[in-house]
């Protein structure tokens, strides 16, 4: 069985590459880095490429069983007009190039990343896969991102849009940026901390992909998030406890917005998303609560 991953040199892509190699799959990954830590490993092939451009990297799609689309510029950087264009184009153009290159004669499952940001700022509303999209730049990006991915259905390909919560894991991702503040005793809630924080442990993300691959009756959008969403203040407290550090240092909302601009507003958005499809399919989360997830990581 063969897996193809775009964004394969990033935090999530790196982990998924290792995960599928350990399961005995052959893995091909693309990324913007010139090299990859797994290069030279048996059954792994790394293809440095700009996936917003058509190229030889698309040839590797002809014989795959699973495609995992993770490519996209990091959103955690100040959003200038130019950078917002890069956030959008890196996702949309890559997805268009993937769909155009996917063969129509094979039973391929196409997992294309999206985000809980699809729902916008929704306060305490419980968000399932049937909830309509929200407002704002990130919601619009996710809406168009999914729209491009679902065009693969015209080729008879099963498409799953992964509406990801914040992915928590070792050696990268969101926690890599958060933990230093807590270690220096200045960690704590953003704003009043009352906004909902959707999250998923990276081990559950990986196993959910394989679980859904083996469930041919499931397609469309899927919330990749824990069944135990928490408010940001609860998350900060749990992280502080795991690190044996206090978590009382609040960063006022106006400071976040002043420093981060439009991104600062997004960091304060509330998304109480729940994994309705995964739960209904009896997927078993290894880390269903934030305390067990963080203790396994830090």
C-alpha positions in Angstrom: 0.0 0.0 0.0 1.3 3.4 -0.9 0.8 6.8 0.7 1.5 10.3 -0.8 1.8 13.3 1.5 2.1 17.0 0.6 3.5 19.1 3.3 5.6 16.1 4.3 8.4 18.1 5.8 6.2 19.9 8.3 5.3 18.8 11.9 2.2 16.8 11.0 3.6 15.5 7.7 6.8 14.2 9.4 4.8 12.4 12.0 2.4 10.8 9.5 5.3 9.7 7.4 6.8 7.8 10.3 3.4 6.4 11.3 2.7 4.9 7.9 6.2 3.6 7.5 5.9 1.8 10.8 2.6 0.3 9.6 4.5 -1.1 6.6 3.3 1.3 3.9 5.4 2.9 1.2 5.5 6.6 1.7 6.2 9.4 -0.8 6.3 12.9 0.6 6.7 16.4 -0.9 7.9 19.5 0.9 9.6 22.8 0.4 12.7 21.7 2.4 15.6 20.6 0.3 16.1 17.5 2.4 14.1 15.3 4.8 15.2 13.5 8.0 13.7 10.2 6.8 15.5 10.3 3.4 17.4 7.0 2.9 15.0 5.1 5.0 13.5 2.0 3.4 10.1 2.5 1.7 10.4 6.3 1.9 10.8 8.7 -1.0 11.1 12.5 -0.5 10.4 14.9 -3.4 11.4 18.5 -2.8 8.9 20.5 -4.7 6.8 23.7 -4.8 3.4 22.0 -5.1 1.7 25.3 -6.1 3.4 24.6 -9.4 2.8 21.7 -11.7 5.8 19.4 -12.0 7.3 15.9 -11.9 6.1 15.5 -8.3 2.7 14.8 -9.7 3.9 11.6 -11.4 4.1 9.9 -8.0 0.3 10.1 -7.7 -0.3 7.4 -10.3 0.1 4.4 -8.1 -1.0 5.5 -4.6 -3.8 4.3 -2.3 -3.9 7.2 0.1 -3.3 10.9 -0.6 -2.9 13.3 2.4 -2.8 16.9 1.5 -1.2 19.1 4.2 0.6 21.7 2.2 0.0 25.3 3.1 1.9 28.3 4.6 1.9 28.5 8.4 -0.9 30.8 9.5 0.8 31.7 12.8 2.6 34.7 11.4 1.4 38.3 11.1 -1.1 38.6 8.3 0.0 41.2 5.8 -1.9 41.4 2.6 0.9 39.7 0.8 1.1 36.9 3.4 -2.6 36.3 3.3 -2.3 35.7 -0.4 0.4 33.2 0.3 -1.8 31.4 2.9 -4.6 31.2 0.3 -2.6 30.3 -2.8 -0.4 27.7 -1.1 -3.5 25.7 -0.2 -5.8 26.3 -3.2 -3.2 25.9 -5.9 -1.7 22.8 -4.3 -5.1 21.2 -4.0 -5.9 22.1 -7.6 -2.7 20.5 -8.8 -3.3 17.3 -6.8 -6.9 16.9 -8.1 -5.8 17.4 -11.7 -3.1 14.7 -11.3 -5.1 12.1 -9.5 -5.9 9.1 -11.7 -9.5 8.2 -12.1 -9.0 4.5 -12.5 -8.0 3.6 -8.9 -9.7 3.5 -5.6 -7.9 6.3 -3.9 -8.9 8.0 -0.7 -8.0 11.7 -0.7 -7.6 13.2 2.8 -7.4 17.0 2.4 -6.6 19.2 5.3 -9.0 22.0 6.4 -9.4 23.4 9.9 -11.9 24.1 12.6 -11.5 27.7 11.4 -14.0 26.8 8.8 -16.7 27.6 11.3 -15.4 31.1 12.2 -16.1 32.5 15.6 -19.2 30.7 17.0 -19.1 31.3 20.8 -20.7 28.3 22.6 -22.4 26.8 19.6 -21.7 23.0 19.3 -20.2 22.5 15.8 -20.7 19.3 13.9 -19.8 18.5 10.3 -23.3 19.7 9.2 -22.8 23.2 10.7 -22.5 25.8 8.0 -19.3 27.8 7.4 -18.6 30.9 9.3 -17.2 34.4 8.5 -13.7 35.8 8.2 -10.6 35.2 6.2 -9.7 31.8 7.6 -13.2 30.5 7.2 -13.2 31.6 3.6 -9.9 29.9 2.9 -11.1 26.7 4.4 -14.4 26.9 2.4 -12.5 27.3 -0.9 -9.9 24.7 0.1 -12.6 22.1 0.7 -14.4 23.1 -2.5 -11.3 22.4 -4.6 -10.7 19.0 -2.8 -14.2 17.8 -3.4 -13.8 18.2 -7.1 -11.9 14.9 -7.0 -15.2 13.2 -6.5 -15.8 13.8 -10.2 -13.1 11.2 -10.8 -14.8 8.7 -8.5 -12.4 9.4 -5.6 -13.5 9.3 -2.0 -12.7 12.7 -0.4 -12.4 13.4 3.3 -11.9 17.1 4.3 -10.1 17.0 7.7 -11.4 19.9 9.8 -8.4 19.9 12.1 -8.4 21.2 15.6 -5.0 22.4 17.0 -2.7 19.4 16.7 -0.8 18.6 19.9 2.4 16.5 19.8 6.0 16.4 20.6 8.8 18.2 18.8 6.7 20.8 17.0 3.3 22.3 16.3 1.5 24.7 18.6 3.0 23.4 21.8 6.5 24.2 20.6 5.5 27.9 20.7 3.5 27.7 23.9 5.7 25.7 26.2 8.6 28.2 26.5 6.3 30.8 27.9 5.0 28.4 30.6 8.6 27.3 31.5 9.5 31.0 32.1 6.4 31.4 34.3 4.5 33.7 31.9 2.1 31.2 30.4 -1.7 31.5 30.7 -4.9 32.3 28.9 -5.3 34.5 25.9 -7.9 37.2 26.5 -10.5 36.1 29.1 -9.8 32.5 28.2 -13.5 31.7 27.8 -13.3 30.9 24.0 -13.4 27.2 23.1 -10.2 25.5 22.0 -10.6 22.5 19.6 -7.6 20.2 19.7 -6.5 16.7 18.8 -3.5 14.6 19.8 -1.3 13.8 16.8 -1.5 10.0 17.6 -5.3 10.2 17.3 -5.0 12.2 14.1 -2.8 9.5 12.5 -4.9 6.6 13.7 -8.2 8.3 12.6 -6.8 8.6 9.0 -6.1 4.9 8.9 -9.5 4.2 10.6 -11.4 6.2 8.0 -9.4 4.7 5.1 -10.9 1.4 6.1 -14.4 2.8 6.4 -15.6 3.1 2.8 -19.0 4.5 3.8 -17.6 7.7 5.3 -16.7 10.7 3.2 -17.1 14.5 3.1 -16.1 16.8 6.0 -14.9 15.2 9.2 -14.1 17.0 12.4 -10.6 15.8 13.5 -10.8 17.0 17.1 -11.0 15.5 20.5 -14.5 14.6 22.0 -13.4 16.8 24.9 -13.1 20.4 23.7 -12.0 22.8 26.4 -12.1 26.5 27.0 -8.7 28.1 26.5 -8.4 28.9 30.2 -8.9 25.1 31.0 -6.3 24.3 28.4 -3.8 26.8 29.8 -4.4 25.4 33.3 -3.9 21.8 32.1 -0.6 22.7 30.3 0.6 24.6 33.4 -0.1 21.5 35.5 1.6 19.2 33.1 4.7 21.4 33.2 4.4 22.1 36.9 4.2 25.8 36.2 1.6 28.4 37.0 -0.9 29.4 34.4 -2.3 32.7 35.7 -0.5 35.1 33.4 -3.3 36.5 31.2 -2.5 38.3 27.9 -5.3 40.9 27.4 -7.2 40.7 24.1 -6.3 44.2 23.0 -2.6 43.4 23.4 -2.9 40.2 21.3 -4.8 42.2 18.6 -2.3 45.0 18.7 0.7 42.8 18.3 -0.7 40.1 15.9 -3.3 42.2 14.0 -6.0 40.1 12.2 -4.3 36.9 13.3 -4.8 38.0 16.9 -8.5 38.2 16.4 -8.5 34.6 15.0 -6.5 33.4 18.0 -9.5 34.5 20.2 -12.1 32.8 18.0 -14.3 30.2 19.8 -14.9 26.9 18.0 -16.7 24.2 20.1 -16.3 21.5 17.4 -17.1 17.9 18.1 -16.1 14.8 16.2 -19.6 13.6 15.4 -18.7 11.4 12.5 -15.8 9.7 14.2 -17.7 9.1 17.4 -20.7 7.7 15.5 -18.4 5.3 13.7 -17.0 4.1 17.1 -13.5 5.5 16.6 -11.7 5.1 19.9 -9.6 8.1 20.9 -6.4 7.2 22.7 -6.4 10.7 24.2 -10.0 11.9 24.7 -9.2 14.5 27.4 -6.7 17.3 27.6 -5.0 16.1 30.8 -4.0 12.7 29.3 -3.0 14.3 26.0 -0.7 16.8 27.6 0.9 14.4 30.1 1.8 12.1 27.3 3.6 14.9 25.5 5.3 17.0 28.1 
